[in-house]
Amino acid sequence: MVTKNSLIVLVLLVVAALPMSAATGILDFRVRDSFTHHPIQAVIKGEGPQSFSTPTNAKGNTRINLPVGDYLLQISASGYSELRTHYLVENGKTTVGGAFLDPQTLPEEESRAILDPLLRTDYTLLHEYVVDAKTGDPISGVKVSFINAAMKYSNRFEWTFRALSTHTETGESGRRRNGYSDVRKARI
């Protein structure tokens, strides 16, 4: 004869045997070169509620579903200094993260042989890379000019410049985009 207590015990055993759905979130991560901002194929190792190791794709991106919690990440790639950081993965949310790895050797375009001939007394050399804001992909052949540019600075090493930036960008569609305003502020 089945008693009430044995029925309760049976129900509790069945419920305990069912797999529990743990709270999860998504870590969406991208890795770039700190000088060129080009994507890097890297390996991301994580320690936290779940240990993992995942590579980034050719565009430096990876996306992984993880149990909720704090993760210590170790990002490494051949020819780059290793980086450690941490991220919190929250229930039902996508945590967007990223890292810039420092190359162990400078790219040729950052070498003194290339940059020194461009330096002139009483001028500031702005040497940067242009990347697509959505994909992070470098855009080649972009020319940036400053028209009516003005710069001011203070003795706190804070500077601001405002310029009308004009460039021509021709994409695969053949569409051209010309000129826009931009303001930048930086602390040195």
Backbone bond lengths (Angstrom), bond angles and torsions (degrees), N, CA, C in turn:
res aa  C-N    CA-C-N  psi(-1)  N-CA   C-N-CA  omega(-1)  CA-C   N-CA-C  phi
1 M - - - 1.433 - - 1.530 109.02 -
2 V 1.291 114.94 135.07 1.457 120.96 -178.78 1.519 108.53 -88.74
3 T 1.316 114.29 123.85 1.459 118.74 178.87 1.515 109.79 -93.75
4 K 1.292 114.26 167.43 1.457 120.39 -179.76 1.529 110.48 -63.76
5 N 1.319 117.63 -41.65 1.469 122.07 -179.27 1.529 111.49 -65.05
6 S 1.338 116.85 -41.85 1.463 118.60 179.68 1.528 111.04 -67.60
7 L 1.321 118.14 -31.94 1.464 122.13 176.43 1.535 110.71 -66.55
8 I 1.315 117.32 -41.11 1.474 121.69 177.96 1.526 109.84 -64.51
9 V 1.338 116.76 -43.14 1.463 120.77 178.73 1.523 110.20 -62.40
10 L 1.317 117.91 -41.37 1.455 122.61 179.05 1.532 110.95 -61.96
11 V 1.316 117.57 -44.99 1.468 122.28 179.17 1.525 110.35 -62.70
12 L 1.343 117.38 -43.48 1.461 121.40 179.01 1.524 111.47 -63.04
13 L 1.322 117.55 -39.18 1.466 120.65 178.14 1.527 111.35 -65.95
14 V 1.313 118.30 -40.20 1.471 122.09 178.73 1.521 110.27 -65.21
15 V 1.330 117.24 -44.69 1.467 121.23 179.79 1.519 110.13 -64.47
16 A 1.313 118.05 -41.51 1.462 121.49 179.84 1.522 111.48 -65.23
17 A 1.324 117.81 -30.35 1.462 121.46 -178.83 1.526 112.54 -77.72
18 L 1.335 117.36 -19.06 1.470 119.58 -179.99 1.524 109.86 -69.91
19 P 1.343 117.03 142.83 1.469 118.37 178.41 1.525 109.28 -66.95
20 M 1.310 114.94 136.73 1.456 119.71 -179.82 1.534 107.99 -89.28
21 S 1.315 116.16 137.94 1.461 119.23 178.23 1.521 107.81 -88.23
22 A 1.310 116.08 111.42 1.458 121.49 -179.96 1.520 109.69 -78.23
23 A 1.300 115.28 150.36 1.459 120.58 176.73 1.528 108.19 -68.93
24 T 1.339 116.09 133.28 1.465 120.17 -178.14 1.525 110.97 -132.99
25 G 1.312 114.19 162.60 1.454 122.93 174.50 1.511 108.11 -146.04
26 I 1.318 116.49 178.92 1.464 121.28 -177.11 1.521 109.24 -117.27
27 L 1.325 116.06 136.00 1.462 122.38 171.86 1.524 107.00 -105.14
28 D 1.317 116.47 114.14 1.471 123.97 179.57 1.521 105.68 -108.39
29 F 1.333 117.58 112.52 1.460 121.29 -167.84 1.522 111.04 -129.68
30 R 1.351 116.17 143.36 1.464 119.70 174.44 1.518 109.63 -134.37
31 V 1.333 115.07 146.44 1.462 122.11 -176.87 1.522 108.91 -122.70
32 R 1.359 115.80 132.16 1.460 122.15 -177.19 1.526 110.40 -132.31
33 D 1.327 115.27 159.15 1.462 123.53 172.90 1.533 107.59 -74.02
34 S 1.323 117.98 131.56 1.471 120.68 -175.38 1.527 112.83 -69.81
35 F 1.315 118.85 -22.26 1.463 120.87 178.93 1.522 112.11 -91.75
36 T 1.310 116.44 -49.84 1.467 120.45 -173.14 1.518 113.43 -96.20
37 H 1.306 116.77 -16.53 1.469 124.06 -175.55 1.527 112.03 65.43
38 H 1.324 117.91 14.24 1.456 121.59 175.56 1.527 108.73 -71.07
39 P 1.325 117.28 149.46 1.469 119.76 177.75 1.527 111.02 -66.32
40 I 1.318 115.42 150.89 1.466 121.71 179.90 1.521 108.79 -125.75
41 Q 1.325 115.76 133.48 1.462 119.86 170.32 1.524 106.40 -80.57
42 A 1.316 115.59 113.58 1.461 122.08 -174.14 1.523 109.66 -130.81
43 V 1.320 115.20 173.98 1.460 122.05 173.90 1.520 107.03 -118.06
44 I 1.325 116.08 130.05 1.460 121.72 178.32 1.522 107.73 -111.95
45 K 1.330 115.50 119.87 1.463 121.54 176.44 1.514 107.19 -108.45
46 G 1.325 115.95 134.98 1.457 120.72 -177.94 1.504 112.81 -126.15
47 E 1.328 115.37 141.20 1.462 122.62 174.45 1.510 107.31 -122.63
48 G 1.299 116.52 130.96 1.460 122.04 -179.97 1.509 108.47 177.16
49 P 1.314 117.99 -144.68 1.464 120.05 176.99 1.534 112.01 -56.07
50 Q 1.335 116.63 -28.28 1.471 121.95 175.39 1.520 107.72 -138.69
51 S 1.310 117.37 128.99 1.467 120.61 174.81 1.514 108.76 -79.40
52 F 1.339 116.33 144.42 1.459 119.68 178.74 1.522 110.38 -153.41
53 S 1.304 115.19 163.03 1.458 123.66 173.36 1.520 106.02 -143.57
54 T 1.324 116.75 124.28 1.461 120.05 -177.05 1.525 109.98 -142.09
55 P 1.330 117.56 139.05 1.466 119.79 176.60 1.528 110.62 -85.99
56 T 1.325 115.73 157.63 1.467 119.67 170.27 1.527 107.27 -91.16
57 N 1.324 116.28 159.46 1.467 119.80 178.83 1.530 109.95 -83.83
58 A 1.326 116.97 -172.66 1.469 121.94 -177.75 1.524 112.12 -61.85
59 K 1.328 117.60 -21.85 1.472 121.14 178.21 1.523 111.82 -94.68
60 G 1.345 116.93 9.13 1.459 121.20 177.19 1.516 114.54 78.14
61 N 1.336 117.73 15.34 1.465 121.47 -175.16 1.522 111.75 -110.12
62 T 1.338 114.80 149.85 1.455 121.33 170.52 1.525 108.23 -149.23
63 R 1.304 115.51 154.69 1.473 121.35 -179.38 1.527 106.11 -142.08
64 I 1.332 115.86 128.00 1.455 119.47 -176.30 1.534 109.91 -141.09
65 N 1.327 115.54 138.83 1.460 122.86 177.17 1.528 107.34 -88.90
66 L 1.344 116.74 126.28 1.460 121.04 -174.72 1.524 111.21 -135.20
67 P 1.339 116.38 154.31 1.465 119.36 171.01 1.531 109.76 -63.48
68 V 1.301 116.86 149.04 1.458 123.33 -179.31 1.530 109.98 -59.33
69 G 1.330 115.66 140.61 1.460 120.36 175.55 1.509 112.89 151.23
70 D 1.332 114.49 -179.55 1.461 122.80 179.60 1.530 108.68 -90.35
71 Y 1.332 116.27 132.66 1.463 121.47 -177.94 1.517 110.88 -122.73
72 L 1.320 116.16 132.18 1.451 122.94 171.64 1.525 106.15 -92.74
73 L 1.348 117.25 121.31 1.457 121.54 -176.71 1.522 110.69 -108.74
74 Q 1.310 114.85 143.23 1.458 122.94 174.36 1.526 106.00 -122.45
75 I 1.337 117.00 117.04 1.456 121.43 -176.66 1.518 108.11 -111.40
76 S 1.334 116.18 126.47 1.464 119.79 -178.62 1.524 110.45 -140.50
77 A 1.340 114.15 150.66 1.460 121.79 176.93 1.522 107.78 -154.25
78 S 1.304 116.27 148.74 1.458 121.97 179.64 1.526 110.03 -60.20
79 G 1.343 116.89 130.27 1.459 122.09 178.64 1.517 114.25 86.17
80 Y 1.347 117.18 4.89 1.461 121.44 -177.97 1.522 110.51 -128.96
81 S 1.333 116.16 152.68 1.460 121.06 174.33 1.523 108.73 -73.48
82 E 1.311 115.54 140.82 1.465 121.64 -179.70 1.534 110.01 -69.66
83 L 1.315 116.18 149.43 1.458 121.71 179.62 1.521 108.75 -129.94
84 R 1.330 115.72 140.76 1.471 121.39 174.79 1.514 108.91 -121.55
85 T 1.315 115.62 138.40 1.458 121.85 179.87 1.514 108.29 -154.27
86 H 1.313 117.55 -179.45 1.465 119.60 177.31 1.521 109.83 -141.02
87 Y 1.318 114.99 152.54 1.466 122.89 178.52 1.511 109.10 -141.52
88 L 1.335 115.19 150.54 1.457 122.13 176.26 1.525 108.51 -103.16
89 V 1.324 117.06 124.75 1.465 122.62 175.51 1.522 106.61 -97.57
90 E 1.348 115.78 124.17 1.461 120.92 -176.49 1.526 110.80 -108.00
91 N 1.324 115.71 153.25 1.455 122.72 -176.89 1.533 112.01 -59.93
92 G 1.332 115.70 123.74 1.455 122.00 175.18 1.519 114.90 71.63
93 K 1.319 117.81 6.75 1.465 121.06 -177.58 1.521 110.74 -114.57
94 T 1.347 114.88 158.74 1.457 121.10 173.17 1.516 108.01 -102.32
95 T 1.311 116.34 119.14 1.460 122.18 175.68 1.519 107.19 -91.46
96 V 1.334 116.08 117.14 1.465 120.75 179.68 1.518 107.55 -96.52
97 G 1.325 116.21 123.43 1.457 120.83 -178.47 1.510 110.88 -136.76
98 G 1.301 115.04 170.78 1.442 119.54 178.82 1.507 111.44 -166.36
99 A 1.318 114.51 167.33 1.458 120.54 179.90 1.521 109.24 -147.71
100 F 1.322 114.99 145.55 1.456 122.14 172.42 1.517 107.02 -110.39
101 L 1.326 116.85 119.34 1.460 121.20 178.69 1.523 110.06 -95.23
102 D 1.337 115.41 140.57 1.459 121.17 178.51 1.526 109.80 -86.84
103 P 1.347 117.04 126.86 1.463 118.81 177.50 1.525 109.98 -67.85
104 Q 1.322 116.51 147.48 1.461 121.04 179.11 1.526 110.91 -74.58
105 T 1.322 116.99 -21.28 1.467 122.14 172.15 1.521 107.57 -131.93
106 L 1.326 116.85 147.02 1.459 120.69 -179.34 1.523 110.79 -72.31
107 P 1.342 116.85 146.36 1.459 119.00 173.49 1.533 109.51 -66.56
108 E 1.314 116.91 155.89 1.469 121.17 -176.18 1.524 111.60 -55.37
109 E 1.323 117.80 -40.14 1.461 120.20 -177.73 1.527 113.21 -67.24
110 E 1.343 118.03 -11.76 1.456 122.48 176.64 1.533 111.62 -100.26
111 S 1.318 118.21 2.21 1.463 121.14 -176.42 1.523 111.14 -75.42
112 R 1.322 115.96 157.51 1.476 121.23 178.56 1.524 110.53 -61.85
113 A 1.323 117.39 -33.85 1.473 120.20 -179.73 1.527 111.43 -60.80
114 I 1.307 117.50 -32.51 1.469 121.26 179.70 1.526 110.95 -87.00
115 L 1.344 118.11 -44.94 1.460 121.36 -173.34 1.529 114.60 -79.48
116 D 1.342 118.60 -38.02 1.468 120.44 -177.06 1.529 113.94 -55.27
117 P 1.332 119.90 -42.63 1.473 118.71 178.89 1.538 113.50 -65.17
118 L 1.320 117.59 -17.36 1.464 121.18 179.99 1.529 113.04 -86.12
119 L 1.334 117.31 -14.76 1.456 121.54 -176.97 1.523 111.32 -77.94
120 R 1.357 115.71 139.13 1.465 121.52 176.16 1.523 108.54 -137.54
121 T 1.309 116.75 148.19 1.454 122.26 179.20 1.527 109.76 -61.08
122 D 1.317 116.21 139.55 1.472 124.21 178.04 1.527 113.96 64.70
123 Y 1.311 118.15 22.68 1.458 122.22 176.14 1.521 108.47 -128.37
124 T 1.317 115.33 151.52 1.459 121.02 175.38 1.522 108.22 -105.80
125 L 1.300 116.24 128.43 1.460 120.96 177.96 1.523 108.26 -93.29
126 L 1.319 116.57 116.93 1.463 121.90 174.15 1.524 106.43 -99.29
127 H 1.306 115.67 107.63 1.464 121.29 -176.02 1.521 107.54 -120.13
128 E 1.320 117.25 107.01 1.453 121.76 -175.65 1.521 110.41 -140.10
129 Y 1.311 115.34 -179.79 1.451 123.20 176.75 1.512 108.63 -118.99
130 V 1.312 117.05 149.01 1.457 121.51 178.61 1.525 107.57 -108.36
131 V 1.343 115.01 127.03 1.455 120.55 -179.78 1.521 109.62 -127.21
132 D 1.322 115.94 155.26 1.450 122.18 176.04 1.531 107.65 -69.19
133 A 1.326 117.32 127.26 1.473 121.48 -175.75 1.521 112.86 -63.21
134 K 1.330 118.82 -31.87 1.465 120.93 -177.44 1.520 112.69 -83.84
135 T 1.333 116.88 -43.28 1.462 119.59 -174.00 1.520 113.42 -98.98
136 G 1.334 117.31 -21.34 1.458 120.35 -175.99 1.511 112.66 80.04
137 D 1.338 117.21 1.66 1.459 120.68 179.66 1.519 110.21 -72.53
138 P 1.349 117.28 138.98 1.463 119.40 177.36 1.529 110.48 -66.64
139 I 1.326 115.66 146.27 1.462 121.35 177.79 1.518 106.63 -109.86
140 S 1.312 116.89 119.02 1.460 119.90 -178.16 1.524 110.55 -90.25
141 G 1.317 115.25 157.30 1.454 121.62 175.26 1.515 115.03 72.61
142 V 1.329 118.33 18.06 1.462 121.13 -179.75 1.526 108.65 -86.39
143 K 1.317 116.11 134.91 1.458 121.39 176.07 1.520 107.33 -115.11
144 V 1.322 116.58 126.61 1.453 122.31 179.35 1.518 107.95 -113.68
145 S 1.324 116.31 129.28 1.463 121.75 177.65 1.518 108.52 -125.15
146 F 1.322 116.62 146.06 1.456 121.80 175.87 1.517 107.95 -107.95
147 I 1.315 116.15 122.68 1.454 122.14 -179.93 1.519 107.72 -115.23
148 N 1.319 116.78 131.33 1.463 121.73 -178.12 1.525 111.40 54.74
149 A 1.315 116.10 39.85 1.460 120.73 -178.36 1.516 109.91 -78.39
150 A 1.297 116.23 141.49 1.457 122.00 176.02 1.518 107.88 -132.65
151 M 1.316 116.03 146.10 1.457 119.64 -179.52 1.513 108.23 -133.51
152 K 1.316 115.83 142.13 1.451 119.74 172.97 1.518 107.95 -133.89
153 Y 1.294 115.98 153.89 1.452 119.80 -179.39 1.518 108.94 -147.65
154 S 1.322 115.39 162.50 1.458 120.67 177.30 1.516 108.11 -124.66
155 N 1.311 116.03 172.34 1.457 119.65 -179.31 1.526 112.70 -74.26
156 R 1.338 117.54 -0.92 1.470 121.29 175.87 1.527 111.09 -90.37
157 F 1.299 117.58 13.04 1.461 123.15 179.42 1.522 112.07 60.67
158 E 1.306 115.98 38.93 1.450 121.39 175.75 1.518 106.57 -115.87
159 W 1.311 117.25 130.29 1.457 118.96 -178.80 1.512 110.92 -133.87
160 T 1.315 114.26 153.22 1.458 121.66 -179.19 1.510 107.95 -136.91
161 F 1.315 117.21 139.90 1.447 118.85 170.38 1.509 109.29 -136.36
162 R 1.320 114.50 149.77 1.451 121.02 177.67 1.511 106.08 -129.19
163 A 1.287 115.77 131.04 1.461 119.13 -178.11 1.513 109.59 -149.99
164 L 1.305 115.23 152.77 1.453 119.90 169.35 1.514 105.21 -88.03
165 S 1.288 116.28 115.46 1.454 120.95 -177.96 1.517 108.41 -93.76
166 T 1.299 116.61 125.39 1.459 118.77 177.00 1.516 108.72 -119.17
167 H 1.274 114.62 131.29 1.453 119.70 176.12 1.519 108.03 -150.25
168 T 1.288 115.14 161.66 1.451 120.50 174.45 1.515 107.24 -119.61
169 E 1.291 115.29 126.45 1.460 120.89 179.48 1.517 106.99 -122.19
170 T 1.305 116.77 124.51 1.451 120.75 177.02 1.513 107.67 -115.51
171 G 1.309 116.40 116.50 1.458 120.83 -179.22 1.515 111.07 -94.21
172 E 1.337 115.46 -173.27 1.462 120.58 -178.81 1.522 111.17 -61.29
173 S 1.328 116.06 -28.73 1.463 119.12 -178.85 1.526 111.79 -77.63
174 G 1.338 116.87 -8.95 1.454 120.58 -178.29 1.521 112.16 82.34
175 R 1.329 117.17 1.17 1.457 121.78 179.95 1.523 109.59 -75.14
176 R 1.320 117.68 138.32 1.457 122.06 -179.41 1.522 109.56 -112.57
177 R 1.320 115.02 139.80 1.460 120.14 175.22 1.528 106.95 -121.79
178 N 1.301 116.32 126.14 1.461 120.24 -178.27 1.513 110.94 -119.13
179 G 1.328 115.78 133.31 1.449 124.41 165.17 1.508 118.18 59.12
180 Y 1.312 116.10 139.65 1.445 123.90 171.44 1.521 107.47 -165.38
181 S 1.317 116.41 164.03 1.466 120.59 179.43 1.514 110.20 -91.63
182 D 1.300 115.21 153.33 1.446 119.45 179.98 1.524 109.01 -151.62
183 V 1.318 116.67 146.87 1.458 121.55 175.09 1.512 107.13 -129.23
184 R 1.309 116.60 133.06 1.465 121.24 178.91 1.522 108.91 -125.80
185 K 1.322 115.97 145.61 1.454 120.77 176.02 1.520 106.48 -138.67
186 A 1.288 117.03 136.28 1.467 120.20 -178.54 1.511 110.08 -143.63
187 R 1.323 115.66 153.33 1.457 121.84 172.54 1.509 107.16 -112.62
188 I 1.301 115.23 136.79 1.465 120.38 -179.61 1.508 109.05 -106.34
